[in-house]
Amino acid sequence: MSEPAMTRFPVPDIDDLPEELQERIDNERERAGFVPNVFVAYGYKPKQARAFFDYYDAIVDDSPLSREEIEMIIVAVSGANDCLYCVVAHGALARIYGEDPHLAEQLATNHRTANISDQHKAMCDVAVKLTEQPTAVGDDDIERLREYGFSMEEVWDIASLTSLFNLSNRMAHFADWRPNEEFYEMGRGQ
């Protein structure tokens, strides 16, 4: 890694982490070709890492939302929160799953002008509203998503992802998580 996983807390050595977290990191290294810094950063508190990744997996593995939609939500929310780590890391995934090398920057800076469907704009509108004005979210937002064809389960998952990444974005800011260099070029067709 050219940059430390985070700068404000000690970065644990992978070999010192609990076995199940080491296995998760090994699987991620095998799949991605490198270890995303979030895994070692969260490894500072292994029980919290386990809980975070279990919740993330529970949403992603069980959601009727497409993986592209999941990444779109994460990038729009992370952009609203100015979270460098998540915009860069999940921006790479949004480009890959969306098969669009420009998608991440559009979502992170202003999803309303992004080259996405009206349905996906509505999805991102609600996610960003929940991020920026949580007490302003109401029945009309759920109804709007339903009118755009989202099931109640998908609506729940939009809120769950938004909530989880608001937590993640805040931890990334607080601990100063740094994105891996590899993420910057992923999904750009090179």
Backbone as numpy.savetxt, mean C-alpha at the origin, in Angstrom:
# Nx Ny Nz CAx CAy CAz Cx Cy Cz
21.36 -3.55 0.20 20.53 -2.38 0.20 21.41 -1.14 0.20
21.08 -0.18 -0.64 21.87 1.03 -0.67 21.41 2.02 0.40
20.15 1.97 0.79 19.64 2.83 1.85 19.19 1.94 3.00
19.34 2.43 4.23 18.82 1.65 5.35 17.30 1.55 5.25
16.73 0.54 5.85 15.28 0.38 5.82 14.57 1.53 6.51
15.19 2.09 7.53 14.65 3.25 8.23 15.80 3.95 8.94
15.59 5.21 9.28 16.69 5.96 9.86 16.50 6.32 11.34
15.30 6.22 11.86 15.06 6.71 13.22 15.03 5.62 14.29
15.09 4.38 13.87 15.11 3.25 14.79 16.14 2.26 14.28
16.67 1.43 15.16 17.64 0.42 14.70 16.99 -0.56 13.72
17.72 -0.88 12.69 17.24 -1.85 11.70 17.72 -3.23 12.15
16.80 -4.14 12.42 17.22 -5.44 12.92 17.92 -6.26 11.84
18.77 -7.13 12.26 19.39 -8.09 11.36 18.37 -9.20 11.09
18.20 -9.55 9.85 17.20 -10.56 9.49 17.42 -11.86 10.26
18.68 -12.24 10.47 18.98 -13.48 11.18 18.55 -13.45 12.64
18.30 -12.27 13.18 17.87 -12.13 14.58 16.35 -12.12 14.73
15.64 -12.13 13.62 14.17 -12.08 13.67 13.59 -13.47 13.94
12.36 -13.53 14.42 11.71 -14.83 14.63 11.64 -15.62 13.32
11.66 -16.92 13.45 11.73 -17.80 12.29 10.61 -17.55 11.27
9.37 -17.35 11.74 8.27 -17.17 10.78 8.43 -15.86 10.01
9.01 -14.83 10.62 9.26 -13.59 9.91 10.42 -13.76 8.92
11.43 -14.52 9.32 12.52 -14.82 8.39 11.99 -15.58 7.17
11.07 -16.51 7.40 10.47 -17.26 6.29 9.70 -16.33 5.36
8.95 -15.41 5.95 8.19 -14.45 5.14 9.15 -13.60 4.31
10.23 -13.17 4.91 11.23 -12.36 4.21 11.89 -13.18 3.10
12.23 -14.43 3.39 12.82 -15.30 2.36 11.87 -15.49 1.18
10.58 -15.68 1.47 9.58 -15.82 0.39 9.50 -14.55 -0.44
9.55 -13.42 0.24 9.48 -12.14 -0.47 10.74 -11.92 -1.31
11.90 -12.27 -0.77 13.15 -12.15 -1.52 13.10 -13.03 -2.77
12.58 -14.23 -2.62 12.49 -15.15 -3.76 11.52 -14.61 -4.82
10.40 -14.07 -4.38 9.39 -13.58 -5.30 9.82 -12.29 -5.99
10.37 -11.34 -5.22 10.69 -10.02 -5.76 12.13 -9.90 -6.27
13.01 -10.75 -5.75 14.42 -10.64 -6.10 15.21 -9.77 -5.13
14.54 -9.22 -4.15 15.18 -8.41 -3.11 14.24 -8.38 -1.91
14.74 -7.88 -0.79 13.92 -7.78 0.42 13.38 -6.36 0.54
12.07 -6.17 0.35 11.51 -4.83 0.55 11.79 -4.35 1.98
12.22 -3.12 2.10 12.63 -2.57 3.38 11.54 -2.60 4.45
10.28 -2.61 4.05 9.20 -2.63 5.03 9.29 -3.86 5.93
9.78 -4.97 5.40 9.85 -6.20 6.19 10.86 -6.09 7.32
12.02 -5.53 7.04 13.01 -5.39 8.12 12.67 -4.21 9.02
12.05 -3.18 8.47 11.64 -2.05 9.32 10.61 -2.51 10.34
9.57 -3.17 9.87 8.56 -3.68 10.80 9.14 -4.75 11.71
10.23 -5.39 11.29 10.89 -6.39 12.13 11.41 -5.83 13.43
11.48 -4.52 13.54 11.88 -3.90 14.81 10.96 -4.35 15.94
9.70 -4.58 15.62 8.71 -5.09 16.58 8.06 -6.31 15.92
8.64 -7.49 16.06 8.18 -8.67 15.33 6.70 -9.00 15.51
6.15 -8.87 16.71 4.73 -9.17 16.90 3.86 -8.21 16.10
4.26 -6.95 16.06 3.51 -5.98 15.27 3.68 -6.27 13.78
4.87 -6.69 13.37 5.09 -7.06 11.98 4.16 -8.20 11.59
4.09 -9.20 12.41 3.22 -10.35 12.15 1.77 -9.90 12.01
1.31 -9.05 12.94 -0.07 -8.58 12.90 -0.34 -7.74 11.64
0.60 -6.86 11.31 0.42 -6.02 10.12 0.34 -6.88 8.86
1.29 -7.78 8.69 1.32 -8.59 7.47 0.16 -9.58 7.42
-0.26 -10.08 8.57 -1.44 -10.96 8.60 -2.69 -10.20 8.16
-2.84 -8.96 8.64 -4.00 -8.16 8.25 -3.94 -7.82 6.76
-2.77 -7.42 6.31 -2.59 -7.13 4.88 -2.96 -8.36 4.04
-2.43 -9.51 4.42 -2.73 -10.75 3.69 -4.21 -11.08 3.73
-4.84 -10.86 4.88 -6.27 -11.16 5.01 -7.09 -10.33 4.03
-6.69 -9.10 3.82 -7.41 -8.25 2.86 -7.10 -8.71 1.44
-5.82 -8.75 1.11 -5.41 -9.02 -0.28 -5.82 -10.42 -0.73
-5.64 -11.40 0.13 -5.93 -12.78 -0.26 -7.42 -13.09 -0.34
-8.24 -12.29 0.34 -9.66 -12.62 0.44 -10.57 -11.58 -0.20
-10.01 -10.60 -0.87 -10.82 -9.52 -1.40 -11.29 -9.80 -2.82
-12.55 -9.44 -3.12 -12.99 -9.51 -4.51 -12.43 -8.37 -5.36
-11.80 -7.37 -4.71 -11.14 -6.32 -5.48 -9.97 -6.92 -6.25
-9.72 -6.42 -7.43 -8.57 -6.88 -8.21 -7.29 -6.37 -7.56
-6.19 -6.99 -7.87 -4.92 -6.54 -7.32 -4.58 -5.14 -7.83
-4.97 -4.83 -9.05 -4.78 -3.47 -9.56 -5.56 -2.47 -8.70
-6.81 -2.78 -8.38 -7.62 -1.88 -7.56 -7.02 -1.71 -6.16
-6.53 -2.79 -5.60 -5.90 -2.74 -4.28 -4.72 -1.77 -4.30
-3.87 -1.91 -5.30 -2.69 -1.04 -5.38 -3.08 0.40 -5.69
-4.13 0.60 -6.47 -4.60 1.96 -6.75 -5.02 2.65 -5.46
-5.75 1.96 -4.63 -6.19 2.53 -3.34 -4.98 2.88 -2.50
-4.05 1.94 -2.39 -2.87 2.17 -1.55 -2.08 3.38 -2.04
-1.90 3.51 -3.33 -1.11 4.63 -3.86 -1.85 5.95 -3.70
-3.16 5.97 -3.94 -3.92 7.21 -3.77 -3.88 7.67 -2.31
-4.09 6.74 -1.39 -4.04 7.07 0.04 -2.64 7.51 0.44
-1.63 6.79 0.00 -0.25 7.11 0.35 0.17 8.45 -0.25
-0.34 8.76 -1.44 -0.09 10.07 -2.03 -0.72 11.18 -1.20
-1.95 10.96 -0.76 -2.63 11.95 0.09 -1.87 12.17 1.39
-1.19 11.13 1.86 -0.42 11.22 3.10 1.05 11.58 2.88
1.43 11.84 1.63 2.83 12.15 1.30 3.79 11.10 1.81
3.43 9.85 1.67 4.26 8.76 2.17 5.19 8.25 1.06
6.43 8.66 1.11 7.40 8.27 0.09 7.51 6.75 -0.03
7.67 6.06 1.11 7.88 4.61 1.02 6.74 3.94 0.27
5.51 4.17 0.69 4.38 3.44 0.11 4.05 3.90 -1.31
4.25 5.19 -1.60 4.04 5.64 -2.98 5.02 4.94 -3.91
6.27 4.86 -3.50 7.28 4.24 -4.36 7.08 2.73 -4.44
6.95 2.06 -3.30 6.84 0.60 -3.29 5.53 0.13 -3.93
4.41 0.69 -3.50 3.13 0.26 -4.06 2.87 0.90 -5.42
3.55 2.00 -5.70 3.49 2.56 -7.04 4.06 1.58 -8.06
5.13 0.91 -7.69 5.70 -0.11 -8.57 4.68 -1.21 -8.84
4.00 -1.65 -7.79 2.99 -2.70 -7.95 1.79 -2.20 -8.75
1.39 -0.95 -8.56 0.29 -0.38 -9.34 0.65 -0.35 -10.83
1.89 0.02 -11.12 2.32 0.03 -12.54 2.30 -1.38 -13.12
2.74 -2.35 -12.33 2.79 -3.72 -12.81 1.38 -4.28 -13.01
0.55 -4.21 -11.97 -0.80 -4.79 -12.07 -1.70 -4.00 -13.01
-1.47 -2.69 -13.10 -2.26 -1.86 -14.01 -1.72 -1.83 -15.42
-0.55 -2.43 -15.60 0.12 -2.46 -16.90 0.20 -1.06 -17.52
0.60 -0.10 -16.67 0.67 1.30 -17.10 1.85 1.96 -16.38
2.90 2.34 -17.12 4.08 2.92 -16.48 3.86 4.30 -15.88
2.71 4.94 -16.15 2.43 6.29 -15.66 1.41 6.32 -14.52
0.81 5.19 -14.26 -0.32 5.13 -13.33 0.02 5.61 -11.93
1.12 5.18 -11.38 1.45 5.49 -9.98 1.57 6.99 -9.74
2.29 7.68 -10.59 2.47 9.10 -10.41 1.14 9.85 -10.52
0.29 9.40 -11.44 -1.02 10.02 -11.60 -1.86 9.83 -10.34
-1.88 8.62 -9.81 -2.66 8.34 -8.60 -2.12 9.07 -7.38
-0.82 9.11 -7.25 -0.21 9.71 -6.06 -0.35 11.23 -6.03
-0.33 11.87 -7.19 -0.39 13.32 -7.19 -1.82 13.85 -7.26
-2.67 13.21 -8.06 -4.07 13.65 -8.15 -4.87 12.56 -8.87
-5.45 11.68 -8.10 -6.19 10.56 -8.71 -7.37 11.04 -9.55
-7.85 12.25 -9.29 -9.01 12.77 -10.02 -8.68 13.05 -11.49
-7.40 13.27 -11.79 -6.99 13.52 -13.18 -6.25 12.32 -13.77
-6.17 11.24 -13.02 -5.48 10.03 -13.50 -6.25 9.39 -14.65
-5.55 8.66 -15.46 -6.16 7.95 -16.58 -6.76 6.64 -16.08
-7.86 6.79 -15.30 -8.57 5.63 -14.75 -10.06 5.81 -14.98
-10.80 4.74 -14.84 -12.25 4.79 -15.06 -12.94 5.64 -14.00
-14.17 6.06 -14.30 -14.96 6.79 -13.32 -15.21 5.94 -12.08
-15.38 4.64 -12.26 -15.57 3.74 -11.13 -14.35 3.79 -10.21
-13.17 3.74 -10.79 -11.95 3.77 -9.98 -11.71 5.15 -9.38
-12.12 6.21 -10.06 -12.02 7.55 -9.46 -12.91 7.63 -8.23
-14.13 7.09 -8.32 -15.03 7.08 -7.16 -14.41 6.29 -6.01
-13.80 5.16 -6.32 -13.14 4.33 -5.31 -12.03 5.11 -4.62
-11.20 5.77 -5.41 -10.10 6.56 -4.84 -10.63 7.80 -4.11
-11.71 8.41 -4.62 -12.31 9.56 -3.94 -12.69 9.19 -2.51
-13.35 8.06 -2.35 -13.79 7.65 -1.01 -12.59 7.31 -0.14
-11.60 6.63 -0.69 -10.41 6.27 0.09 -9.67 7.53 0.56
-9.53 8.50 -0.32 -8.84 9.74 0.05 -9.68 10.55 1.03
-10.99 10.55 0.85 -11.87 11.24 1.80 -11.75 10.62 3.19
-11.75 9.30 3.27 -11.58 8.61 4.55 -10.23 8.95 5.17
-9.23 9.18 4.34 -7.89 9.54 4.79 -7.85 10.97 5.32
-8.41 11.89 4.56 -8.27 13.31 4.87 -9.38 13.87 5.76
-10.57 13.29 5.66 -11.73 13.80 6.41 -12.56 12.63 6.93
-12.01 11.83 7.81 -12.71 10.60 8.21 -14.10 10.82 8.78
-14.32 11.92 9.48 -15.65 12.14 10.06 -16.66 12.62 9.03
-16.21 13.00 7.84 -17.11 13.43 6.78 -17.64 12.27 5.94
-17.08 11.09 6.11 -17.53 9.92 5.35 -18.89 9.50 5.88
-19.81 9.23 4.97 -21.16 8.85 5.38 -21.82 7.87 4.44
-23.10 7.69 4.65 -23.89 6.75 3.85 -23.83 7.08 2.37
-23.75 8.37 2.04 -23.70 8.77 0.64 -22.44 8.24 -0.06
-21.35 8.12 0.68 -20.12 7.59 0.09 -20.27 6.10 -0.22
-20.88 5.38 0.70 -21.13 3.95 0.47 -22.09 3.79 -0.71
-23.13 4.60 -0.74 -24.10 4.52 -1.83 -23.44 4.85 -3.17
-22.55 5.82 -3.18 -21.85 6.17 -4.43 -21.04 4.98 -4.94
-20.33 4.32 -4.04 -19.56 3.14 -4.46 -20.48 2.04 -4.97
-21.61 1.85 -4.30 -22.58 0.84 -4.74 -23.11 1.18 -6.14
-23.38 2.47 -6.38 -23.87 2.90 -7.70 -22.84 2.64 -8.79
-21.58 2.65 -8.43 -20.52 2.34 -9.40 -20.25 0.84 -9.51
-21.05 0.03 -8.85 -20.96 -1.41 -9.04 -20.15 -2.16 -8.01
-19.68 -1.50 -6.97 -18.92 -2.20 -5.94 -19.89 -2.93 -5.00
-19.56 -4.17 -4.68 -20.35 -4.93 -3.71 -20.08 -4.38 -2.31
-20.92 -4.76 -1.36 -20.69 -4.33 0.02 -19.36 -4.88 0.53
-18.99 -6.08 0.12 -17.70 -6.64 0.53 -16.54 -5.81 -0.03
-16.66 -5.39 -1.28 -15.63 -4.54 -1.87 -15.56 -3.19 -1.16
-16.72 -2.62 -0.82 -16.76 -1.35 -0.10 -16.03 -1.50 1.24
-16.30 -2.60 1.94 -15.61 -2.87 3.21 -14.11 -2.93 3.00
-13.68 -3.64 1.95 -12.25 -3.79 1.69 -11.59 -2.48 1.29
-12.32 -1.61 0.60 -11.79 -0.28 0.28 -11.47 0.45 1.58
-12.40 0.39 2.53 -12.19 1.05 3.82 -11.09 0.36 4.62
-11.03 -0.96 4.59 -10.00 -1.69 5.34 -8.60 -1.35 4.83
-8.43 -1.36 3.52 -7.13 -1.01 2.93 -6.75 0.43 3.26
-7.71 1.31 3.13 -7.47 2.72 3.43 -7.00 2.87 4.88
-7.69 2.22 5.77 -7.36 2.33 7.19 -6.00 1.73 7.48
-5.72 0.56 6.93 -4.43 -0.08 7.15 -3.28 0.78 6.63
-3.47 1.38 5.47 -2.37 2.16 4.90 -2.26 3.55 5.50
-3.30 4.03 6.14 -3.12 5.24 6.94 -2.21 4.92 8.12
-2.39 3.77 8.74 -1.49 3.33 9.81 -0.07 3.17 9.26
0.06 2.44 8.18 1.37 2.17 7.60 2.08 3.46 7.20
1.34 4.38 6.56 1.94 5.65 6.15 2.47 6.43 7.34
1.72 6.42 8.42 2.15 7.17 9.59 3.39 6.54 10.24
3.46 5.23 10.26 4.66 4.56 10.77 5.85 4.83 9.86
5.61 4.83 8.56 6.69 5.11 7.61 7.24 6.51 7.82
6.36 7.48 8.03 6.82 8.85 8.32 7.59 8.88 9.63
7.01 8.31 10.67 7.59 8.41 12.00 8.97 7.76 12.08
9.11 6.58 11.47 10.38 5.85 11.53 11.31 6.20 10.37
10.82 6.97 9.41 11.57 7.34 8.21 12.00 6.11 7.42
10.98 5.32 7.02 11.26 4.16 6.16 11.71 4.67 4.81
12.68 3.98 4.24 13.26 4.36 2.95 12.93 3.29 1.91
12.43 3.69 0.74 12.12 2.69 -0.29 13.39 2.11 -0.92
13.32 0.85 -1.27 14.41 0.21 -1.99 14.55 0.84 -3.37
15.77 0.96 -3.83 16.00 1.53 -5.17 15.30 0.72 -6.25
15.20 -0.58 -6.08 14.60 -1.44 -7.09 13.17 -1.03 -7.43
12.44 -0.51 -6.45 11.04 -0.15 -6.69 10.88 0.96 -7.73
11.84 1.86 -7.80 11.69 3.03 -8.66 11.54 2.66 -10.14
12.17 1.59 -10.55 12.15 1.24 -11.98 11.15 0.14 -12.33
10.61 -0.52 -11.34 9.69 -1.64 -11.61 8.44 -1.16 -12.34
8.01 -1.94 -13.32 6.77 -1.65 -14.03 6.85 -0.52 -15.02
8.05 -0.14 -15.40 8.20 0.96 -16.34 8.54 0.47 -17.76
8.47 -0.85 -17.96 8.68 -1.40 -19.29 10.10 -1.42 -19.78
11.06 -1.39 -18.86 12.46 -1.38 -19.27 13.03 -2.77 -19.23
